[in-house]
């Protein structure tokens, strides 16, 4: 189940790159891209890949939601955040991958201006939501490891999730004003971005990079840095206690009180470390897949000599 969730998360995020890069490409579209033509062989490959991604994303995340619903501890904090992460990934699949698949099949966006803006708005909502749910999961694991005796407040968890969704909806609003149905050729219309020159594209790409990648990655790095330090401390403590058990007198060893306590500490640590490993794999996949994209996007936005194709 862990691998399914990780895989769908990465695939969904990978597909979002293409949509956001369209906005960057339109800045110099007349110089680098002919909007009236496309490579049909490449288009067939894109349609095939997108169709496969859509099926896997839908099937994988629905399986995750079903597993959480039927799980014995389905109401735990971890499962609660994971459920919303899967919902966010389903938003990516339905409102980003599916429209892009249809768009690649038809080549042109056939719809009114309102639908163009709505599609572009919904396409980026899932990106924000997936990122912020992942950040919430990581913060929760950090607190669980570093402050294990803290009280659990489900109402606060729900509040944090609601705030994440609201922020995702608010941060996506610029899409409505940037993208519209535009004439890209003589009598040919498509859903393209229009940026204020000369700083519009730079501001847009920098904003997306900060809110989807740079700030979240900084928070994730801090969380897992603290988690690693705490686990290292815990490992040293358990090793020290085990050494003390070995040096106990036979009478005290038979008593078993200290042994039971050490065993209990080890059991709790394993349970928590298991969930930490799961979220860490998702975070690692997130960073590995997003880093090349944002590096290239920021490079192309801020370096006039950067390659455009």
C-alpha positions in Angstrom: 0.0 0.0 0.0 2.9 2.3 0.8 4.3 1.8 -2.7 1.0 2.4 -4.4 0.5 5.7 -2.6 4.1 6.8 -3.3 3.7 5.9 -7.0 0.5 7.7 -7.6 1.8 10.8 -5.8 4.8 10.9 -8.1 2.9 10.2 -11.3 0.3 12.8 -10.5 2.9 15.4 -9.8 4.9 14.6 -12.9 1.8 15.3 -15.0 1.4 18.8 -13.4 4.7 19.9 -14.8 3.5 20.0 -18.3 0.5 22.2 -17.5 2.5 24.8 -15.6 5.3 24.9 -18.1 2.7 25.9 -20.7 2.5 29.2 -19.0 6.2 29.7 -19.3 6.3 28.6 -22.9 3.7 31.1 -24.0 6.0 34.0 -23.0 8.2 33.2 -26.0 5.9 31.0 -27.9 6.1 32.9 -31.1 9.8 32.4 -31.2 10.2 28.8 -30.0 6.9 27.0 -30.7 4.5 27.0 -33.6 1.1 27.0 -32.0 -0.6 25.8 -35.3 1.3 22.6 -35.6 2.4 19.6 -33.4 4.3 16.4 -33.8 1.6 13.8 -34.1 3.9 10.9 -33.1 4.8 12.6 -29.9 1.1 13.4 -29.3 0.2 9.7 -29.6 2.9 8.9 -27.0 1.6 11.6 -24.7 -2.0 10.4 -25.0 -0.9 6.8 -24.2 1.1 7.9 -21.2 -1.6 10.2 -19.8 -4.2 7.5 -20.2 -2.0 5.0 -18.3 -1.3 7.6 -15.6 -4.9 8.4 -15.2 -5.9 4.8 -14.8 -3.1 4.1 -12.3 -3.8 7.3 -10.3 -7.5 6.6 -10.0 -7.1 2.9 -9.2 -4.2 3.4 -6.8 -5.7 6.2 -4.7 -9.1 4.6 -4.6 -7.4 1.5 -3.3 -5.7 3.6 -0.6 -9.0 5.2 0.4 -10.7 1.8 0.6 -7.8 0.4 2.6 -8.0 3.3 5.1 -11.8 2.9 5.3 -11.5 -0.8 6.2 -8.4 -0.5 8.4 -8.6 -1.3 12.1 -7.0 2.0 13.0 -8.5 4.0 10.2 -9.4 6.9 12.5 -5.8 7.6 13.6 -4.1 10.9 12.8 -1.8 9.3 10.3 -4.6 7.7 8.3 -6.6 10.9 8.5 -3.8 12.9 6.8 -3.1 10.1 4.3 -6.8 10.0 3.4 -6.7 13.7 2.5 -3.4 13.2 0.6 -5.1 10.6 -1.5 -8.1 12.8 -2.1 -5.8 15.6 -3.2 -4.1 13.2 -5.6 -7.5 12.2 -7.0 -8.1 15.9 -7.6 -4.9 16.0 -9.6 -6.0 12.9 -11.6 -9.5 14.1 -12.3 -9.0 17.8 -12.8 -5.5 17.9 -14.2 -4.5 14.7 -15.9 -8.0 14.0 -17.4 -8.4 17.5 -18.9 -4.8 17.3 -20.2 -5.6 13.9 -21.8 -8.7 15.3 -23.6 -6.7 18.4 -24.6 -3.9 16.3 -26.1 -6.5 14.2 -28.1 -8.3 17.3 -29.5 -5.0 19.4 -29.8 -7.1 22.5 -29.2 -9.1 23.6 -26.2 -12.7 23.4 -27.4 -14.8 25.4 -24.9 -15.7 28.8 -23.7 -13.4 31.2 -21.9 -15.0 30.4 -18.6 -14.3 26.7 -18.9 -10.7 27.5 -19.9 -10.1 29.5 -16.7 -11.9 27.0 -14.6 -9.8 24.1 -15.9 -6.6 26.0 -15.3 -7.7 26.9 -11.8 -8.6 23.3 -10.9 -5.4 21.9 -12.4 -3.2 23.7 -9.9 -5.5 23.3 -6.8 -4.4 19.6 -6.6 -0.8 20.5 -6.8 -1.1 22.8 -3.8 -3.3 20.4 -1.8 -1.0 17.4 -2.4 2.0 19.4 -1.3 0.4 20.9 1.9 -1.1 17.5 2.9 2.4 16.0 2.7 3.8 18.9 4.8 1.0 18.3 7.4 1.9 14.5 7.5 5.5 15.3 8.0 4.9 17.8 10.8 2.6 15.3 12.5 5.3 12.6 12.4 7.8 15.1 13.7 5.6 16.0 16.7 4.8 12.3 17.3 8.6 11.5 17.5 9.8 14.6 19.2 6.9 15.2 21.5 5.3 11.8 22.1 3.4 12.8 25.2 1.5 15.7 23.6 -2.3 15.5 23.7 -4.1 14.5 20.6 -6.7 17.0 19.2 -8.7 15.7 16.3 -10.5 19.0 16.0 -7.1 20.7 15.4 -6.2 18.1 12.8 -9.4 18.8 10.9 -8.8 22.5 11.2 -5.3 22.2 9.8 -6.6 20.1 6.9 -9.3 22.7 6.2 -6.8 25.5 6.2 -4.6 23.6 3.8 -7.5 23.2 1.4 -8.5 26.8 1.7 -4.9 28.0 1.0 -4.8 25.7 -2.0 -8.0 27.3 -3.3 -6.8 30.8 -2.6 -3.3 30.3 -4.0 -4.8 29.0 -7.3 -6.8 32.2 -8.0 -4.1 33.8 -10.1 -4.7 31.1 -12.7 -8.1 32.6 -13.5 -6.5 35.9 -14.5 -3.4 34.6 -16.2 -5.0 32.0 -18.5 -7.8 32.7 -21.0 -9.1 31.7 -24.4 -6.7 33.5 -26.8 -6.2 33.6 -30.5 -2.9 31.8 -31.3 -3.3 32.0 -35.1 -5.5 33.3 -37.8 -9.0 32.3 -36.4 -7.4 29.6 -34.1 -8.1 29.9 -30.4 -6.6 28.0 -27.5 -6.4 28.2 -23.7 -3.1 30.0 -23.1 -1.4 32.2 -20.5 -0.9 35.9 -20.9 1.8 37.5 -18.7 2.6 41.1 -18.0 5.9 42.0 -19.7 8.7 41.8 -18.8 8.3 40.6 -15.2 5.0 38.6 -15.3 6.5 35.2 -16.2 9.3 35.6 -13.7 6.9 36.5 -10.9 4.6 33.6 -11.8 7.3 30.9 -11.9 8.9 32.3 -8.7 5.6 32.3 -6.9 4.8 28.7 -7.9 8.3 27.6 -7.0 8.2 29.2 -3.6 4.7 28.0 -2.6 4.9 24.5 -4.1 8.6 23.6 -3.7 11.0 25.8 -1.9 9.1 26.6 1.3 7.5 23.1 1.6 10.9 21.5 1.1 12.5 23.7 3.7 9.8 22.7 6.2 10.1 19.0 5.3 13.9 19.2 5.7 13.6 20.7 9.2 11.0 18.1 10.2 13.0 15.1 9.1 16.2 16.6 10.4 14.6 16.8 13.9 13.2 13.3 13.4 16.6 11.8 12.5 18.2 13.5 15.5 15.5 12.2 17.9 15.7 8.7 16.5 19.5 8.8 16.9 19.1 9.9 20.6 16.5 7.2 21.1 18.8 4.6 19.7 21.6 5.6 22.0 19.3 5.6 25.0 18.1 2.1 24.2 21.6 0.8 23.6 22.7 2.2 27.0 19.7 0.6 28.8 20.4 -2.8 27.2 24.0 -2.6 28.4 22.7 -1.9 31.9 20.4 -4.9 31.7 23.4 -7.1 30.8 25.3 -6.0 33.9 22.4 -6.5 36.3 22.5 -9.2 39.0 20.7 -12.5 38.3 18.0 -11.6 40.8 17.2 -8.2 39.2 17.3 -9.8 35.8 14.8 -12.4 36.8 12.6 -9.6 38.1 12.2 -8.5 34.5 10.9 -5.0 35.2 13.6 -3.2 33.4 13.6 -5.7 30.5 9.8 -5.1 30.1 10.4 -1.4 30.0 13.1 -1.6 27.4 11.0 -4.0 25.3 8.1 -1.5 25.5 10.3 1.4 24.4 11.5 -0.6 21.4 8.0 -1.6 20.4 6.7 2.0 20.4 9.7 3.2 18.5 9.2 0.5 15.8 5.6 1.5 15.3 6.4 5.2 14.9 9.5 4.6 12.8 7.4 2.5 10.4 5.1 5.5 9.7 8.1 7.8 9.5 9.7 5.5 6.9 6.5 5.6 4.9 6.2 9.4 4.9 9.9 9.7 4.2 9.7 7.6 1.0 6.8 9.8 -0.2 8.8 13.0 0.7 11.9 11.7 -1.0 10.0 10.9 -4.2 8.4 14.3 -4.0 11.8 16.1 -3.8 13.5 13.9 -6.4 10.7 14.4 -9.0 10.2 18.1 -8.4 13.8 19.3 -8.1 14.8 19.0 -11.8 11.5 20.7 -12.9 11.8 23.7 -10.7 15.5 24.0 -11.3 14.9 24.2 -15.1 11.9 26.5 -14.7 13.7 29.0 -12.5 16.7 28.8 -14.8 14.7 29.6 -17.9 12.8 32.4 -16.1 15.8 34.3 -14.7 18.6 33.5 -17.1 18.1 35.1 -20.6 20.8 32.8 -22.0 19.0 29.6 -20.8 17.9 27.2 -23.6 14.2 27.5 -24.5 13.7 24.1 -26.1 
